[in-house]
Amino acid sequence: MKSFIILFNILFVSLLAFNCRGTEFRGSGVERVLLASGDIHNGWYFAGSGEVDLDGTVNGDAFIAGGVVNMRGTVNGLLVVAGGQVNVMGTVTDRIISVGGTVRLSGKTEKSVFAGGGSVIIERGATVGEYLMAGGSDVQVRGVVERDAKIGATTLKLTGEIKGDLDAGVESFETEEGSTVGGNLTVAAKDSGNIRIVPGTVLGQVHLKAGREVPAPRFLGLTKGRLAMRIIFFLSLCATALVISFLFPRQLASVGTIINGRPGESVLVGLAALVLVPFITLVLFLTVVGIPLGIFLFLYLCWLAFLSQMGLGIFLGYRVFGFDGKRGWGLFGPVALGILALFVCTFIPFVNVVVILAGLIVGVGALAIVTQEQFLILRSR
């Protein structure tokens, strides 16, 4: 077991350390993080706080998390950003990956945009250099998408230009006079009466898939199968938490204290792991000789992702009841109650998405930090 933990940590620390010269971490204990206009940062840039403003230039990939994120500068690389309000007003030379309550793009990216949130808005004057993939309750495309777009939304409104094909799954969709779909338009909706396409706005063919489906019997908004799967997942989390409460009580308690005391670091490490590990796994698979290590990394990430859903539950148990050196049943009780509270929250629309994403990002980050610290302890012995 000791060698197993050490191997996991060597791999994880190596991933985070890869090309980290010039990497900057900002945000521990401050309410606002600013990279001022005129400032230049070379290498990976990490920032997390209540408010993050990036007005300068990052020559590398940027990973940002905050309550409000304003990006007015330039990122010469990939931009990964999450927050309550995300405003991308500057220039990104690589892809944009964004999740937030409101995601607003009014700048320019030379490649694709992948965005999800309550509202996703591509403002007038904004340019997506390649593809757009977006999902949200309200999605509006007012700017220009140079290639195809795939969008899932409750309401979708097109007032700008999509030069390629548009595939949309919606409840309601409309185009305005002056908007353009340069390729084919495919729209799937339950009611064709909620689809409004102004003549002349689609240059290719229009394919409408409309029809009301007979709803399957539901309980708490879920079909019987999905409800059963959710209950099984909840019970498996509780069973895993019970075993860890007896075998590794100190490590389990550390997850709660780390999320409580170092939330920004947990978010940044979680985002980095979720982005880097799949990428490096893919590279290893492409090399053929690295396939065994790639499989190992993939399974490791899946295991972390499963355990991460306990993260917020452990945090809630720590905040409400405290652990105070407890172990076994004394530790499992607060953790189980925290997991139960989050399980109930997953039945609330929109809140369930936030809970799952927050648990995944923060949980993976906290678990990675705990395992890294265990590696350092074991190495020092």
C-alpha positions as CSV (number, residue, x, y, z in Angstrom):
1,M,0.0,0.0,0.0
2,K,2.8,2.4,0.8
3,S,4.5,1.9,-2.5
4,F,1.1,2.2,-4.3
5,I,0.5,5.7,-2.7
6,I,4.1,6.8,-3.5
7,L,3.7,5.8,-7.2
8,F,0.4,7.7,-7.4
9,N,1.9,10.8,-6.0
10,I,5.1,10.7,-8.1
11,L,2.8,10.6,-11.2
12,F,0.6,13.4,-10.0
13,V,3.3,15.7,-8.8
14,S,5.2,15.1,-12.1
15,L,2.1,16.1,-14.1
16,L,1.8,19.4,-12.1
17,A,5.5,20.0,-12.2
18,F,5.7,19.5,-16.0
19,N,6.9,22.7,-17.6
20,C,6.1,24.7,-14.4
21,R,9.0,27.0,-14.6
22,G,7.4,30.4,-14.9
23,T,4.2,29.1,-13.4
24,E,2.5,31.5,-11.0
25,F,-0.1,30.8,-8.4
26,R,-2.1,33.8,-7.1
27,G,-5.0,34.1,-4.8
28,S,-4.3,32.6,-1.4
29,G,-6.1,34.6,1.2
30,V,-6.9,37.7,-0.9
31,E,-10.2,39.0,-2.2
32,R,-9.0,40.3,-5.6
33,V,-6.3,39.1,-7.9
34,L,-5.0,41.5,-10.6
35,L,-2.6,41.0,-13.5
36,A,-2.4,44.7,-14.4
37,S,-2.4,46.1,-17.9
38,G,1.1,46.2,-19.3
39,D,2.2,43.3,-17.0
40,I,3.6,40.2,-18.9
41,H,3.6,36.7,-17.4
42,N,5.5,33.9,-19.1
43,G,4.4,30.3,-18.4
44,W,1.3,28.8,-16.9
45,Y,-0.8,31.3,-14.9
46,F,-3.0,30.2,-12.1
47,A,-5.3,32.5,-10.2
48,G,-8.2,32.0,-7.8
49,S,-10.1,34.5,-5.6
50,G,-13.4,36.3,-5.1
51,E,-12.6,38.5,-8.0
52,V,-10.0,38.0,-10.7
53,D,-9.0,40.6,-13.3
54,L,-6.6,39.7,-16.0
55,D,-5.7,42.9,-17.9
56,G,-2.1,42.0,-18.9
57,T,-0.6,39.4,-21.1
58,V,-0.1,35.7,-20.3
59,N,2.3,33.9,-22.7
60,G,1.1,30.5,-21.8
61,D,-2.0,28.7,-20.6
62,A,-4.2,30.4,-18.0
63,F,-6.3,28.6,-15.3
64,I,-8.6,30.9,-13.4
65,A,-11.4,30.4,-10.9
66,G,-13.4,33.1,-9.0
67,G,-16.7,34.6,-8.1
68,V,-16.3,37.2,-10.8
69,V,-13.7,36.8,-13.5
70,N,-12.9,39.7,-16.0
71,M,-10.4,38.8,-18.7
72,R,-9.6,42.0,-20.7
73,G,-6.0,41.2,-21.7
74,T,-4.4,38.6,-23.8
75,V,-3.8,34.9,-23.3
76,N,-1.4,33.4,-25.8
77,G,-2.5,29.9,-25.0
78,L,-5.4,28.0,-23.6
79,L,-7.9,29.7,-21.2
80,V,-9.7,27.5,-18.6
81,V,-12.0,29.6,-16.5
82,A,-14.8,29.0,-14.0
83,G,-16.8,31.4,-11.9
84,G,-20.1,32.9,-11.0
85,Q,-19.7,35.6,-13.6
86,V,-17.2,35.0,-16.4
87,N,-16.5,37.9,-18.8
88,V,-13.9,37.2,-21.6
89,M,-13.3,40.6,-23.2
90,G,-9.8,40.1,-24.5
91,T,-8.0,37.9,-26.9
92,V,-7.2,34.2,-26.6
93,T,-5.0,32.5,-29.2
94,D,-6.0,28.9,-28.2
95,R,-9.3,27.4,-27.0
96,I,-11.5,28.7,-24.3
97,I,-13.1,26.2,-21.8
98,S,-15.5,28.0,-19.4
99,V,-18.1,27.1,-16.8
100,G,-20.1,29.6,-14.8
101,G,-23.4,31.1,-13.8
102,T,-23.0,33.6,-16.6
103,V,-20.4,33.2,-19.3
104,R,-20.1,36.2,-21.6
105,L,-17.6,36.4,-24.5
106,S,-17.1,39.8,-26.1
107,G,-13.5,39.4,-27.2
108,K,-11.8,37.1,-29.7
109,T,-10.5,33.5,-29.7
110,E,-8.6,32.1,-32.6
111,K,-9.8,28.6,-32.0
112,S,-12.8,26.9,-30.4
113,V,-15.0,27.8,-27.4
114,F,-16.5,25.2,-25.1
115,A,-18.9,26.9,-22.6
116,G,-21.5,25.8,-20.1
117,G,-23.6,27.8,-17.6
118,G,-26.9,29.3,-16.7
119,S,-26.4,31.9,-19.5
120,V,-23.9,31.7,-22.3
121,I,-23.7,34.9,-24.4
122,I,-21.5,35.4,-27.5
123,E,-21.7,39.2,-27.7
124,R,-21.9,41.3,-30.8
125,G,-18.4,42.0,-32.0
126,A,-17.0,38.7,-30.5
127,T,-15.4,36.2,-32.8
128,V,-15.0,32.4,-32.3
129,G,-12.2,31.4,-34.7
130,E,-13.3,27.7,-35.1
131,Y,-16.1,25.8,-33.4
132,L,-18.6,26.7,-30.7
133,M,-20.0,24.1,-28.3
134,A,-22.3,25.5,-25.7
135,G,-24.9,24.4,-23.2
136,G,-27.1,26.4,-20.8
137,S,-30.5,27.6,-19.8
138,D,-30.2,30.7,-22.0
139,V,-27.8,30.8,-24.9
140,Q,-27.5,33.8,-27.2
141,V,-25.2,34.1,-30.3
142,R,-24.8,37.7,-31.2
143,G,-21.3,37.6,-32.6
144,V,-19.5,35.5,-35.3
145,V,-18.7,31.8,-35.2
146,E,-16.3,31.0,-38.1
147,R,-17.2,27.3,-38.3
148,D,-19.9,24.9,-37.0
149,A,-21.8,25.2,-33.7
150,K,-23.5,22.6,-31.5
151,I,-25.7,24.0,-28.8
152,G,-28.0,22.6,-26.1
153,A,-30.3,25.1,-24.4
154,T,-33.7,25.8,-23.0
155,T,-33.8,29.0,-25.1
156,L,-31.5,29.7,-28.0
157,K,-31.5,33.1,-29.8
158,L,-29.4,33.8,-32.9
159,T,-28.8,37.4,-33.9
160,G,-25.3,37.0,-35.2
161,E,-23.6,34.8,-37.7
162,I,-22.6,31.1,-37.7
163,K,-20.7,30.4,-40.9
164,G,-21.0,26.7,-40.8
165,D,-23.7,24.2,-39.7
166,L,-25.8,24.7,-36.5
167,D,-27.1,21.7,-34.6
168,A,-29.3,22.6,-31.7
169,G,-31.4,20.8,-29.1
170,V,-33.7,23.3,-27.5
171,E,-37.1,24.0,-26.0
172,S,-37.4,27.3,-28.0
173,F,-35.3,28.7,-30.9
174,E,-35.4,31.9,-32.9
175,T,-33.4,33.8,-35.5
176,E,-33.6,37.5,-36.0
177,E,-33.5,39.5,-39.2
178,G,-29.9,40.0,-40.2
179,S,-28.7,36.8,-38.5
180,T,-27.1,34.0,-40.7
181,V,-26.5,30.3,-40.6
182,G,-24.1,29.7,-43.5
183,G,-24.6,25.9,-43.6
184,N,-27.4,23.6,-42.6
185,L,-29.6,24.1,-39.6
186,T,-30.8,21.1,-37.5
187,V,-33.1,21.8,-34.6
188,A,-34.6,19.3,-32.2
189,A,-37.4,20.5,-30.0
190,K,-40.5,19.1,-28.4
191,D,-42.9,21.7,-29.9
192,S,-42.4,23.1,-33.4
193,G,-44.5,26.1,-32.3
194,N,-41.5,27.2,-30.2
195,I,-39.2,27.4,-33.3
196,R,-39.1,30.7,-35.2
197,I,-36.9,31.0,-38.2
198,V,-36.9,34.3,-40.2
199,P,-36.9,33.5,-44.0
200,G,-33.5,34.1,-45.6
201,T,-31.5,33.6,-42.4
202,V,-30.5,30.0,-43.2
203,L,-28.4,29.5,-46.4
204,G,-28.4,25.7,-46.3
205,Q,-31.1,23.2,-45.6
206,V,-33.3,23.3,-42.6
207,H,-34.1,20.0,-40.6
208,L,-36.7,20.2,-37.9
209,K,-37.2,17.4,-35.4
210,A,-40.2,18.2,-33.4
211,G,-42.7,16.1,-31.5
212,R,-44.0,15.5,-28.0
213,E,-42.7,12.4,-26.3
214,V,-44.8,10.4,-23.9
215,P,-43.1,11.0,-20.6
216,A,-41.9,8.0,-18.7
217,P,-43.2,7.6,-15.0
218,R,-41.1,9.8,-12.8
219,F,-40.4,10.2,-9.1
220,L,-38.7,13.4,-7.8
221,G,-38.2,14.3,-11.5
222,L,-36.3,11.1,-12.4
223,T,-37.2,7.9,-14.1
224,K,-37.1,4.8,-12.0
225,G,-33.8,3.7,-13.6
226,R,-32.1,7.0,-13.1
227,L,-33.4,7.2,-9.5
228,A,-32.1,3.7,-8.8
229,M,-28.7,4.5,-10.2
230,R,-28.5,7.7,-8.1
231,I,-29.4,5.8,-5.0
232,I,-26.8,3.1,-5.7
233,F,-24.1,5.8,-6.3
234,F,-25.1,7.4,-2.9
235,L,-24.8,4.1,-1.1
236,S,-21.5,3.3,-2.7
237,L,-20.1,6.7,-1.5
238,C,-21.3,6.0,2.0
239,A,-19.8,2.5,2.0
240,T,-16.5,3.9,0.7
241,A,-16.5,6.6,3.3
242,L,-17.2,4.0,6.1
243,V,-14.2,1.9,5.1
244,I,-11.9,5.0,4.8
245,S,-13.2,6.3,8.2
246,F,-11.7,3.2,9.8
247,L,-8.6,2.6,7.7
248,F,-7.5,6.2,6.9
249,P,-9.3,8.5,9.3
250,R,-6.7,11.3,9.4
251,Q,-6.5,11.5,5.6
252,L,-10.3,11.6,5.3
253,A,-10.5,14.4,7.8
254,S,-7.7,16.3,6.0
255,V,-9.9,16.6,2.9
256,G,-12.4,18.6,4.9
257,T,-9.8,20.8,6.5
258,I,-8.1,21.5,3.2
259,I,-11.3,22.6,1.4
260,N,-12.1,24.8,4.4
261,G,-8.7,26.4,4.8
262,R,-7.4,26.3,1.2
263,P,-10.4,26.6,-1.1
264,G,-8.6,28.5,-3.9
265,E,-5.7,26.0,-4.0
266,S,-8.2,23.1,-4.1
267,V,-10.0,24.6,-7.1
268,L,-6.8,25.4,-9.0
269,V,-5.2,21.9,-8.4
270,G,-8.6,20.3,-9.3
271,L,-8.9,22.2,-12.6
272,A,-5.2,21.4,-13.5
273,A,-5.7,17.7,-12.8
274,L,-8.9,17.5,-14.8
275,V,-7.3,19.2,-17.8
276,L,-3.8,17.8,-17.7
277,V,-4.3,14.1,-16.8
278,P,-6.7,13.4,-19.8
279,F,-4.3,15.2,-22.1
280,I,-1.2,13.4,-21.0
281,T,-3.2,10.1,-21.0
282,L,-4.1,10.7,-24.7
283,V,-0.5,11.5,-25.5
284,L,0.6,8.2,-23.8
285,F,-1.9,6.2,-25.8
286,L,-0.7,7.8,-29.1
287,T,2.9,6.7,-28.3
288,V,1.8,3.0,-28.1
289,V,4.6,2.1,-25.7
290,G,3.0,4.4,-23.1
291,I,-0.4,2.6,-23.2
292,P,0.0,0.8,-19.9
293,L,0.9,4.0,-18.1
294,G,-1.9,5.7,-19.9
295,I,-4.4,3.1,-18.7
296,F,-3.0,3.5,-15.2
297,L,-3.4,7.3,-15.3
298,F,-7.0,7.0,-16.7
299,L,-8.0,4.6,-13.9
300,Y,-6.4,6.9,-11.3
301,L,-8.4,9.9,-12.5
302,C,-11.6,7.9,-12.5
303,W,-10.9,6.8,-8.9
304,L,-10.2,10.4,-7.9
305,A,-13.4,11.6,-9.7
306,F,-15.5,9.0,-7.8
307,L,-13.9,9.9,-4.4
308,S,-14.2,13.6,-5.2
309,Q,-18.0,13.4,-4.8
310,M,-17.4,12.8,-1.1
311,G,-15.3,16.0,-0.9
312,L,-18.1,18.5,-0.3
313,G,-19.8,16.0,2.0
314,I,-16.7,15.7,4.1
315,F,-16.4,19.5,4.1
316,L,-20.0,20.0,5.3
317,G,-19.5,17.4,8.0
318,Y,-16.4,19.2,9.2
319,R,-18.1,22.6,9.2
320,V,-21.2,21.5,11.0
321,F,-20.0,18.9,13.4
322,G,-16.2,19.1,13.5
323,F,-14.0,16.0,13.6
324,D,-11.7,16.6,16.6
325,G,-9.5,13.5,16.1
326,K,-12.5,11.2,15.6
327,R,-12.2,8.0,13.7
328,G,-14.4,5.0,12.8
329,W,-18.1,5.5,13.5
330,G,-17.5,8.9,15.1
331,L,-16.0,10.2,11.9
332,F,-18.3,8.4,9.6
333,G,-21.5,9.9,11.1
334,P,-20.7,13.6,10.2
335,V,-19.3,12.6,6.8
336,A,-22.4,10.5,6.0
337,L,-24.7,13.4,7.0
338,G,-22.8,15.7,4.8
339,I,-23.0,13.3,1.8
340,L,-26.8,12.9,2.5
341,A,-27.3,16.7,2.4
342,L,-25.6,17.0,-0.9
343,F,-27.5,13.9,-2.2
344,V,-30.8,15.8,-1.4
345,C,-29.5,18.9,-3.3
346,T,-29.0,16.8,-6.4
347,F,-32.7,16.6,-6.8
348,I,-33.0,20.4,-7.2
349,P,-32.8,21.6,-10.8
350,F,-29.7,23.6,-11.7
351,V,-28.4,23.2,-8.2
352,N,-27.6,19.6,-8.9
353,V,-25.2,20.7,-11.7
354,V,-23.4,23.2,-9.4
355,V,-23.1,20.6,-6.7
356,I,-21.7,17.9,-9.1
357,L,-19.2,20.3,-10.7
358,A,-18.1,21.9,-7.4
359,G,-17.6,18.4,-5.9
360,L,-15.7,17.2,-8.9
361,I,-13.3,20.2,-9.1
362,V,-12.8,20.9,-5.4
363,G,-12.9,17.3,-4.4
364,V,-10.2,16.2,-6.9
365,G,-8.1,19.2,-5.9
366,A,-8.3,18.4,-2.1
367,L,-7.7,14.7,-2.7
368,A,-4.6,15.5,-4.8
369,I,-3.3,17.8,-2.1
370,V,-3.8,15.1,0.6
371,T,-2.1,12.4,-1.5
372,Q,0.8,14.8,-2.2
373,E,1.3,15.5,1.5
374,Q,1.2,11.8,2.2
375,F,3.8,11.2,-0.4
376,L,6.1,13.8,1.3
377,I,5.5,12.2,4.7
378,L,6.3,8.7,3.4
379,R,9.3,9.9,1.6
380,S,10.7,11.5,4.7
381,R,10.5,8.3,6.7
